[in-house]
């Protein structure tokens, strides 16, 4: 099977025939990995990353489980200073 590289906006594009995509199980909007090796290009389907819960994301952000974090408590109101600029209150 052959294809031709064509201009696509400011880049170059390659249309992959539908029978080839169907045979590989690649569909529109699937993520693929492109690798170059000397005179060839390899296109490989990438599995979708697993959805992370909010707790998993916060644990990754803080570097430790949420139950090990110290709660931050504000004592009363916080003074953020006077108005600056053209704010309307």
Buried (B, 14 or more C-beta within 10 A) or exposed (E): EEEEEEEEEEEEEEEEEEEEBEEBEBEEEEEEEEEEEEEEEEEEBEEEEEEEEEEEEBBEEEEEEEEEEEEEEEEEEEEEEEEEEEEEE
